[in-house]
C-alpha cells in the first residue's frame, strides 16, 4: 500500500509513539498532530474500505457520547468560547480510531521507542530533582506551593502527566520485546521507580493514588508482571527514603501533604465554621476536602435543574455564581467540579452520566475477562499482556472516587483517549488471531 512509505511512517507512526512529548511541548503542537493524523488515517480508511475501523460497537458508543455532548452544548449556548470544546469533542474519539489504524499498519514497537522513553523520563527525572534540591529547574521554573512541577511550571500537572505516560512506556516495553518474565529487567525497574518517586515529589495526591491503583490492577490481572511490580515498589520506597534525607530548597515534605494534610482536609480540621452550610457525610467527614465537598454540592444543585441533558461542557463555570445556586461565601464555584462523574452529571445530565458509568463497568468486566484469559496461558503472550496494561490505564482514567482535572480539558482528553487506541488495536488483533 502506497501510504506505507518512510515519510508517513516517521511523521505519523513515530509521531504517534512520541505523542506525550508533543503534550509536554504545548497544546498547539499536539493539536496540529491530532488533526493531521485524523485526516491521514481516515483518508486511507475510506480509500481502502477498511470499514471495521468505524463500523464497530466502540465507534457507535463514541458517536452516542459525542451526541450527548453536542446536544447539551447547543441547547445551553452561553457563548462561542464556552461551546467550542463541546462542538469539537468529536476529534478525540476520532484520534483513538486514527491511532489504531496507524498502529495496525506500521511496525512501530521497537527498541528505538523504548530508548526514547528512557531518555524522555531521564530528562524529567533529572530536571525534577534539580528543582527539588535548588528550588528552580533547568529552564528557570520555581517551585510553587511546595510542589515540584518541572517543565510544567505553574500548571502543577507533572504527577498527572507521568501517571498517564508510565503505562504507555510499559506498553512499548512489552510490545517491543524488551521486557520478558525471564529477563533481567532491573534497569527498567530503576527508571520506573524513579518516575514513581517524581510523582510522589509532585505532591499530586490524586495522581499518586491512581498510580497505586494502576499497579494494583496490573498485579491482580497480570501474573507475568507481579515480580516486576514488587521490585519497582521496593526501589521506590528506598529512593523516596534516600531523597527525603537530601535538604530541599523549600523544606518540601511530600509525605506531610500526601497523608497528614489529606486526613485533616477529609475530617474538616480548621473548617468548622462551614459545617452549618456544608453538612459532612455522617457528620464525620467531607468528600476529600471542604472545597471539593462544595464543588459536589453545587454540582448536584445545578444538575437538579438540568437533569436530562445537563448544562454543557462549561455550564458549571457559567452557572455556579448564579444567585439561585450560590453557596455560603461563594464556596464551591470553580472552572469545573473536580470530579469526572460529577462534571459529566452536570454538563451532560443523566444521559452522559449513564454512558460514562457504563464505560467504567464495561472496562471493569474486561479486566476480569482478560485476567482469566491470561491465567490460562502457559507462555508469555506480549499482546495479551499489553492489552491488560491498556485496560488498566483506561480503568484508572475512569476511576470515579477521586478528585480529577477538567474532563473536557484538551491535554487531559487527549491523554485519556491515547491508551484507548492501544486497547482497540490489541483487542482486534488478538480476536483476529483467535479466529
C-alpha positions in Angstrom: 0.0 0.0 0.0 1.5 3.3 -1.1 0.9 5.0 2.3 3.5 2.8 3.8 6.5 4.9 3.0 9.2 6.3 5.2 7.8 9.9 5.3 4.3 8.9 6.6 5.8 6.3 8.9 8.1 8.8 10.6 5.6 11.6 10.6 2.5 9.8 11.8 3.9 6.5 13.1 6.8 7.6 15.2 5.0 10.9 15.8 2.2 8.9 17.5 4.7 6.9 19.5 6.2 10.1 21.0 2.8 11.9 21.3 3.4 12.6 25.1 6.4 14.8 24.1 4.0 16.9 22.0 1.7 17.3 25.0 4.7 18.4 27.1 5.8 21.0 24.4 2.4 22.6 24.3 -1.2 22.4 23.1 -0.6 23.8 19.6 1.8 21.0 18.5 -0.3 18.2 19.9 -3.5 19.7 18.4 -1.9 20.0 14.9 -0.6 16.4 15.1 -4.0 15.1 16.3 -5.9 16.8 13.4 -3.2 15.7 10.9 -3.3 12.0 11.9 -7.1 12.0 11.8 -7.1 13.3 8.2 -4.3 11.0 7.2 -5.8 7.8 8.7 -9.4 8.4 7.6 -8.4 9.2 4.1 -6.9 5.7 3.8 -9.6 4.0 5.9 -12.2 5.2 3.3 -9.9 4.7 0.3 -9.1 1.1 1.3 -12.6 0.4 2.5 -11.4 -0.6 6.0 -15.0 -0.3 7.4 -14.2 -2.2 10.6 -12.4 0.9 11.9 -15.7 2.8 12.0 -18.3 0.0 11.9 -17.9 -1.4 15.4 -19.6 -1.1 18.8 -16.9 1.3 20.1 -17.4 3.8 17.3 -21.2 3.6 17.9 -20.6 4.3 21.6 -18.3 7.2 20.8 -21.0 8.7 18.5 -23.7 8.4 21.1 -21.5 10.0 23.7 -20.5 12.8 21.4 -24.1 13.5 20.5 -24.9 13.8 24.2 -22.1 16.4 24.5 -23.1 18.2 21.3 -26.9 18.4 22.1 -26.1 19.6 25.6 -23.7 22.2 24.2 -26.1 23.6 21.6 -29.1 23.7 23.9 -27.0 25.6 26.5 -25.2 28.0 24.3 -23.7 30.7 26.5 -21.0 32.0 24.1 -18.8 30.6 21.4 -15.7 30.2 23.7 -17.8 28.1 26.1 -19.3 26.0 23.3 -16.2 25.2 21.2 -14.9 22.4 23.4 -18.2 20.6 23.2 -18.7 21.1 19.4 -15.1 19.9 18.6 -15.1 17.0 21.1 -15.7 14.6 18.2 -12.0 14.9 17.2 -10.9 12.9 20.4 -12.6 9.6 19.6 -11.5 10.0 16.0 -8.0 10.4 17.3 -8.3 7.0 19.0 -9.6 5.3 15.9 -7.0 7.0 13.7 -4.2 5.9 16.0 -5.5 2.4 16.0 -5.2 2.5 12.2 -1.6 3.7 12.4 -0.6 1.0 14.9 -2.1 -1.7 12.7 -0.4 -0.6 9.5 3.2 0.3 10.7 5.7 -1.8 12.6 6.3 0.7 15.4 7.0 -1.3 18.5 10.8 -1.4 18.6 13.8 -0.8 20.8 14.1 2.8 19.4 10.9 3.9 21.0 11.8 2.3 24.4 15.1 4.2 24.3 13.3 7.4 23.5 11.0 7.0 26.6 14.0 6.1 28.8 15.7 9.4 27.6 12.4 11.3 28.0 11.9 10.1 31.5 15.5 10.7 32.4 15.3 14.3 31.4 12.2 14.9 33.5 13.6 13.0 36.5 16.9 15.0 36.5 15.1 18.3 36.0 12.6 17.5 38.8 15.4 16.5 41.2 17.3 19.7 40.4 14.1 21.7 41.1 13.5 19.8 44.3 17.0 20.5 45.6 17.7 24.0 44.3 14.1 25.4 44.0 14.5 26.0 40.3 14.5 23.7 37.3 16.9 23.9 34.3 14.7 26.5 32.4 14.1 28.7 35.4 10.7 27.5 36.8 10.5 27.8 40.5 8.8 25.5 43.0 5.2 26.7 43.6 3.0 25.8 46.6 5.8 23.5 47.8 5.3 21.2 44.8 7.7 20.0 42.1 6.4 20.8 38.6 9.4 20.5 36.3 8.7 21.7 32.8 5.0 22.3 33.5 5.7 25.4 35.7 2.6 26.9 37.1 0.3 24.2 35.8 1.3 21.7 38.6 0.3 18.7 36.5 3.7 16.8 36.5 2.3 13.9 38.6 -0.8 13.5 36.4 1.2 13.6 33.3 3.7 10.9 34.4 1.0 8.7 35.9 -0.6 8.6 32.4 2.6 8.3 30.4 4.1 5.5 32.6 1.6 2.8 31.2 2.5 3.9 27.7 6.1 3.2 28.4 5.2 -0.2 29.7 3.2 -0.9 26.6 6.2 -0.1 24.3 8.5 -2.1 26.6 6.4 -5.2 26.4 5.3 -4.9 22.7 8.9 -4.0 21.7 10.1 -7.3 23.1 12.4 -5.7 25.6 10.6 -7.0 28.6 10.2 -10.7 29.4 9.4 -12.5 32.6 12.7 -14.4 32.4 14.9 -11.5 31.5 16.7 -9.2 33.9 14.5 -6.1 34.0 16.3 -4.3 36.8 17.3 -1.3 34.7 13.7 -0.7 33.6 12.5 -1.2 37.2 15.0 1.5 38.3 13.7 4.0 35.7 10.1 3.4 36.6 10.8 3.6 40.3 12.4 7.0 39.8 9.3 8.1 37.9 7.2 6.9 40.8 9.4 9.0 43.2 8.9 12.1 41.0 5.1 11.6 41.1 5.4 11.4 44.8 7.5 14.6 44.9 5.0 16.4 42.7 2.6 16.3 45.7 -0.3 15.4 43.5 -2.3 13.1 45.8 -4.9 12.0 43.2 -2.1 11.0 40.7 -0.2 9.1 43.4 -3.4 7.2 44.4 -4.2 6.4 40.7 -0.6 5.2 40.2 -1.1 2.8 43.1 -4.4 1.7 41.6 -2.8 1.1 38.3 0.0 -1.1 39.7 -2.6 -2.9 41.9 -4.8 -3.6 38.9 -1.8 -4.9 36.9 -0.7 -7.0 39.9 -4.2 -8.5 40.1 -4.6 -9.2 36.3 -1.1 -10.0 35.0 0.9 -12.7 36.7 3.9 -12.1 34.5 4.3 -8.6 35.9 4.0 -9.3 39.6 7.7 -9.7 40.3 8.5 -6.6 38.3 5.9 -4.5 40.2 7.3 -5.7 43.6 10.8 -4.7 42.5 9.5 -1.3 41.4 7.8 -0.8 44.8 10.9 -1.7 46.8 13.1 0.6 44.7 10.6 3.4 45.0 10.4 3.1 48.8 14.2 3.1 49.0 14.7 6.1 46.7 11.9 8.1 48.5 13.6 7.5 51.8 17.0 8.4 50.4 15.7 11.6 48.7 13.9 12.7 51.9 17.3 12.9 53.6 18.5 15.4 51.0 18.0 19.0 52.1 15.4 20.6 49.7 15.2 24.3 48.8 11.8 24.8 50.3 11.8 22.2 53.1 9.4 20.1 51.0 7.6 17.3 52.8 5.6 15.3 50.3 4.6 12.8 53.0 3.0 15.5 55.1 1.0 16.7 52.1 0.1 13.2 50.9 -1.1 11.8 54.2 -1.4 14.3 57.1 -2.9 17.1 55.1 -5.3 14.7 53.3 -6.5 13.4 56.6 -7.1 16.8 58.1 -8.9 18.0 55.0 -11.2 15.0 55.0 -12.2 15.4 58.6 -12.5 19.2 58.1 -9.9 20.4 60.7 -9.9 24.2 60.5 -13.2 24.4 58.5 -15.6 24.0 61.4 -17.2 27.4 60.6 -18.7 26.0 57.4 -20.4 22.9 58.9 -23.8 24.6 59.1 -23.9 25.2 55.3 -22.0 22.1 54.2 -23.0 19.1 56.2 -20.4 16.4 56.4 -21.1 12.8 55.5 -22.4 11.2 58.7 -21.3 14.4 60.4 -17.8 13.0 60.3 -16.0 13.8 57.0 -16.0 15.8 53.8 -15.7 14.4 50.3 -11.9 14.7 50.0 -11.9 18.3 51.4 -14.1 21.2 52.3 -13.5 22.7 48.8 -14.3 19.5 46.9 -17.3 19.0 49.1 -18.6 22.4 48.0 -18.0 21.6 44.3 -20.0 18.5 44.5 -22.9 20.1 46.4 -23.1 22.9 43.9 -22.9 20.4 41.0 -25.8 18.4 42.4 -27.9 21.6 42.8 -27.2 22.6 39.2 -27.9 19.0 38.0 -31.4 19.0 39.7 -32.4 21.9 37.4 -30.9 20.3 34.3 -31.3 16.6 34.9 -31.6 15.1 31.4 -29.0 16.7 29.1 -27.1 18.9 31.5 -25.7 22.4 31.2 -23.0 21.9 28.5 -19.2 21.3 29.0 -18.6 24.7 30.7 -22.1 25.1 32.2 -20.8 24.6 35.7 -18.3 27.5 35.3 -21.1 29.7 33.9 -23.8 28.9 36.4 -22.0 28.3 39.7 -22.1 32.0 40.7 -25.8 32.3 39.8 -27.6 33.5 42.9 -30.0 30.6 42.9 -27.1 28.1 43.2 -24.5 30.1 45.1 -23.4 28.6 48.4 -22.3 30.4 51.6 -19.3 32.7 50.9 -19.3 31.8 47.2 -17.9 28.4 48.2 -18.0 25.6 45.6 -17.6 27.7 42.5 -14.8 26.8 40.1 -14.0 26.2 36.5 -15.2 22.6 36.8 -16.4 20.3 39.6 -13.1 18.5 40.1 -14.6 15.0 39.6 -15.2 13.4 36.3 -18.5 11.9 37.2 -19.9 15.0 38.9 -18.7 17.0 35.9 -20.5 14.7 33.4 -23.6 14.7 35.6 -23.7 18.5 35.5 -22.6 19.0 31.9 -24.3 16.1 30.1 -27.1 15.2 32.6 -28.2 11.7 33.3 -27.7 10.7 29.7 -23.9 11.4 29.7 -23.6 10.1 33.3 -25.2 6.8 32.3 -22.8 6.4 29.4 -19.6 7.1 31.3 -20.8 4.8 34.2 -21.5 2.1 31.6 -17.9 2.6 30.3 -16.5 2.1 33.7 -18.3 -1.2 34.3 -17.6 -2.4 30.8 -13.8 -2.0 31.3 -14.1 -3.5 34.8 -15.7 -6.5 33.2 -13.0 -6.6 30.6 -10.3 -6.6 33.3 -11.8 -9.8 34.9 -12.3 -11.3 31.5 -8.7 -10.9 30.3 -7.3 -11.8 33.6 -8.9 -15.2 33.2 -7.6 -15.5 29.6 -4.1 -14.6 30.7 -4.1 -17.1 33.6 -5.0 -19.8 31.2 -1.9 -19.0 29.1 1.2 -21.1 29.8 3.5 -18.9 27.8 4.4 -15.2 27.8 2.0 -13.6 25.3 3.1 -10.0 24.9 0.0 -8.9 23.1 -2.4 -10.2 25.7 -0.3 -8.8 28.5 -0.2 -5.4 26.7 -4.0 -5.5 26.4 -4.2 -5.9 30.1 -1.8 -2.9 30.6 -4.0 -0.8 28.3 -7.1 -1.9 30.2 -5.6 -0.9 33.5 -4.6 2.5 32.1 -8.2 3.2 30.9 -9.7 1.8 34.1 -7.6 4.2 36.2 -8.7 7.2 34.0 -12.3 6.2 34.6 -12.0 5.7 38.3 -14.9 7.6 39.9 -13.8 8.1 43.6 -11.1 10.7 43.2 -10.7 14.4 42.5 -9.8 14.9 38.9 -8.9 17.6 36.3 -11.3 19.0 33.8 -12.7 16.2 31.7 -13.0 18.5 28.6 -9.5 19.9 29.0 -7.5 19.4 25.8 -4.4 17.7 27.1 -6.3 15.6 29.6 -8.8 14.4 27.0 -6.0 13.6 24.6 -4.1 11.5 27.2 -7.4 9.8 28.1 -8.0 8.6 24.5 -4.4 7.7 23.8 -4.4 4.3 25.7 -7.8 3.6 24.1 -6.1 3.4 20.7 -3.7 0.8 22.1 -6.6 -1.2 23.5 -8.6 -1.1 20.2 -5.5 -2.2 18.2 -4.7 -5.0 20.6 -8.2 -6.2 21.1 -9.0 -6.5 17.4 -5.5 -8.0 16.8 -6.0 -10.7 19.5 -9.5 -11.5 18.3 -8.4 -11.8 14.7 -5.6 -14.1 15.8 -8.1 -16.4 17.6 -10.5 -16.5 14.7 
